[in-house]
Amino acid sequence: MKGRPLARECQGKSVAEALKVVEFSPRKAAGILKQTIKSAMANATNNAKLDVDTLVVKLCVFDEGTRMRRFWPRARGSASPIARRLCHCKVVLAGLSE
C-alpha cells in the first residue's frame, strides 16, 4: 500500500526518469524499487541484448505476497491471530519500439 503510489509514478517513464523519481523519494519502498529497476535493466541488457537508453518502464507494481501467521497471547489462555503482510515488487521493461 505504501509503495503503490511511487510505482504508479514510475510507470510509463524512461528508465532514467524512473530512477530519478525513486532516487529522491524518502520512502523505504523507493530503495526496494530502485534495486528492482536496476536488476531489470541488467537482465534486459545481458539476456535480451537491449539498449539501456531505449528502455521504458512498461509495468511497475507492488503486489500482495505471503503472510507470516503469528499469534498474540490474550486473556484466559486465548490467542488473537496476527497476519504480517509481505509484498512482491514487479517491474517490466520494454524497448521504445514495442
C-alpha positions in Angstrom: 0.0 0.0 0.0 2.8 2.4 0.8 4.8 1.7 -2.3 2.0 1.7 -4.8 1.8 5.5 -5.4 5.5 5.5 -6.1 5.2 2.6 -8.5 2.3 4.3 -10.4 4.5 7.4 -10.7 7.3 5.4 -12.4 5.1 3.6 -14.8 5.3 4.8 -18.4 8.6 6.8 -18.0 12.0 6.0 -19.3 14.3 4.1 -17.0 16.5 7.2 -16.3 13.4 9.3 -15.3 12.1 6.5 -13.1 15.4 6.2 -11.3 15.4 9.9 -10.7 11.9 9.7 -9.2 12.9 6.9 -7.0 16.2 8.4 -6.0 14.7 11.5 -4.4 11.8 9.8 -2.6 12.1 9.5 1.2 10.1 6.3 1.3 11.5 2.9 2.2 9.8 1.4 -0.8 11.9 3.6 -3.0 15.1 1.7 -2.2 13.4 -1.6 -3.0 12.0 -0.2 -6.2 15.4 1.2 -7.3 17.1 -2.1 -6.7 14.4 -3.9 -8.8 14.6 -1.4 -11.7 18.4 -1.8 -11.8 18.1 -5.6 -11.8 15.5 -5.4 -14.6 17.9 -3.1 -16.5 20.8 -5.6 -16.1 18.5 -8.5 -17.2 17.4 -6.6 -20.3 21.0 -5.7 -21.2 22.5 -9.1 -20.7 19.7 -11.5 -21.6 17.7 -9.7 -24.3 20.6 -7.5 -25.6 18.5 -4.3 -25.4 20.0 -0.8 -25.2 19.5 0.8 -21.8 18.8 4.3 -23.3 15.7 2.9 -25.1 14.1 1.1 -22.2 10.8 2.3 -20.8 9.1 1.1 -17.6 6.0 -0.7 -19.0 4.7 -2.2 -15.7 5.6 -1.4 -12.2 3.5 -2.8 -9.3 3.7 -3.8 -5.7 1.5 -6.9 -5.3 0.5 -8.7 -2.1 2.8 -11.5 -1.1 2.7 -14.2 1.5 1.6 -13.6 5.1 3.5 -14.6 8.1 1.0 -16.1 10.6 1.6 -15.2 14.2 -0.5 -15.3 17.4 -0.8 -12.7 20.1 -1.5 -14.1 23.6 -4.7 -12.8 25.2 -6.5 -13.2 28.4 -7.6 -16.6 29.9 -5.4 -18.7 27.6 -6.8 -17.5 24.3 -4.9 -16.0 21.3 -5.5 -13.4 18.6 -4.1 -14.0 15.1 -1.6 -11.6 13.5 -1.0 -11.5 9.8 2.3 -9.8 9.0 1.9 -8.9 5.4 4.7 -9.0 2.8 4.8 -7.8 -0.8 6.4 -8.5 -4.1 7.8 -5.8 -6.3 7.4 -6.4 -10.1 9.0 -4.3 -12.9 8.6 -5.0 -16.6 10.7 -3.0 -19.1 10.1 -2.7 -22.8 12.0 -1.1 -25.7 10.7 2.1 -27.3 9.7 0.2 -30.5 7.4 -2.2 -28.5 
